[in-house]
C-alpha cells in the first residue's frame, strides 16, 4: 500500500516515516498523490513519527530524505494492466538500479531517480543511505493530459488510498513498538 513541511519527529518507538506525494496537479491524474495527502490532512493526525508532505518534484524530496527516515511511503501513479483507479502497494527494491539512468531533472523524477540522487548526495557527505525502506501506494491512471482534476476512477480511489496510508503507517509504528 502506499506532502507542507513538518519538523522531523520520532514516534514513541523512535521510528521516522515520511509519506510523500509526488506528481503534478496540472497533469490530470498525476495529481493523485497530492489529493491523497489533502484527504489525510482533512481527516486529522497520523501516528507520532509520521510526516506528511507534497514533495512536488524529486529534487526537493531527495534533499528532504537526507534528514533520515526509517520508511518512505510514496504516493504516486503506477501503470499496470488493471483498470484506472486500481490501487497497488509495493515495496521498492532499494538495491535494484537500471544500468543506465538519465541525468537528474529536479522538476520531475521517478522514485528510482530520486533514490539514485539521494545515494549520490549521501555518498558525497560520507554517510550511508538515509532511508531504510521505500513503500509505494500507487494508482492506475486514466489520463495524464494538461488539465487540473482527477478522472472519476482515480478520484474514487483517493479515500481508499488515504485509508491504506493510515493502516500502513499505523502497522509500521505498531511493529516497531513491539520490537523495542
RARA-V621141 format. One record per residue. N is the residue number from 0. RES is the residue in one small letter. SS is DSSP state (a for helix, b for strand, c for the rest). Layout:
BEGIN
n & res & ss
N & RES & SS
N & RES & SS
END
This chain:
BEGIN
n & res & ss
0 & x & c
1 & x & c
2 & x & c
3 & x & c
4 & x & c
5 & x & c
6 & x & c
7 & x & c
8 & x & c
9 & x & c
10 & x & c
11 & x & c
12 & x & c
13 & x & c
14 & x & c
15 & x & c
16 & x & b
17 & x & b
18 & x & b
19 & x & b
20 & x & b
21 & x & b
22 & x & c
23 & x & c
24 & x & c
25 & x & c
26 & x & b
27 & x & a
28 & x & a
29 & x & a
30 & x & a
31 & x & a
32 & x & a
33 & x & a
34 & x & a
35 & x & a
36 & x & a
37 & x & a
38 & x & a
39 & x & a
40 & x & a
41 & x & a
42 & x & a
43 & x & c
44 & x & c
45 & x & c
46 & x & c
47 & x & c
48 & x & c
49 & x & b
50 & x & b
51 & x & b
52 & x & b
53 & x & b
54 & x & b
55 & x & b
56 & x & c
57 & x & a
58 & x & a
59 & x & a
60 & x & a
61 & x & a
62 & x & a
63 & x & a
64 & x & a
65 & x & c
66 & x & c
67 & x & c
68 & x & b
69 & x & b
70 & x & b
71 & x & b
72 & x & b
73 & x & b
74 & x & b
75 & x & b
76 & x & b
77 & x & c
78 & x & c
79 & x & c
80 & x & c
81 & x & c
82 & x & c
83 & x & c
84 & x & c
85 & x & c
86 & x & b
87 & x & b
88 & x & b
89 & x & b
90 & x & b
91 & x & b
92 & x & c
93 & x & c
94 & x & c
95 & x & c
96 & x & c
97 & x & c
98 & x & c
99 & x & c
100 & x & c
101 & x & c
102 & x & c
103 & x & c
104 & x & c
105 & x & c
106 & x & c
107 & x & c
108 & x & c
109 & x & c
110 & x & a
111 & x & a
112 & x & a
113 & x & a
114 & x & a
115 & x & a
116 & x & a
117 & x & a
118 & x & a
119 & x & a
120 & x & a
121 & x & a
122 & x & a
123 & x & a
124 & x & c
125 & x & c
126 & x & c
127 & x & c
128 & x & c
129 & x & c
130 & x & b
131 & x & b
132 & x & b
133 & x & b
134 & x & b
135 & x & b
136 & x & b
137 & x & b
138 & x & b
139 & x & c
140 & x & c
141 & x & c
142 & x & c
143 & x & c
144 & x & c
145 & x & c
146 & x & b
147 & x & c
148 & x & c
149 & x & c
150 & x & c
151 & x & a
152 & x & a
153 & x & a
154 & x & a
155 & x & a
156 & x & a
157 & x & a
158 & x & a
159 & x & a
160 & x & a
161 & x & a
162 & x & a
163 & x & a
164 & x & a
165 & x & a
166 & x & a
167 & x & a
168 & x & a
169 & x & a
170 & x & a
171 & x & a
172 & x & a
173 & x & a
174 & x & a
175 & x & a
176 & x & a
177 & x & a
178 & x & a
179 & x & c
END
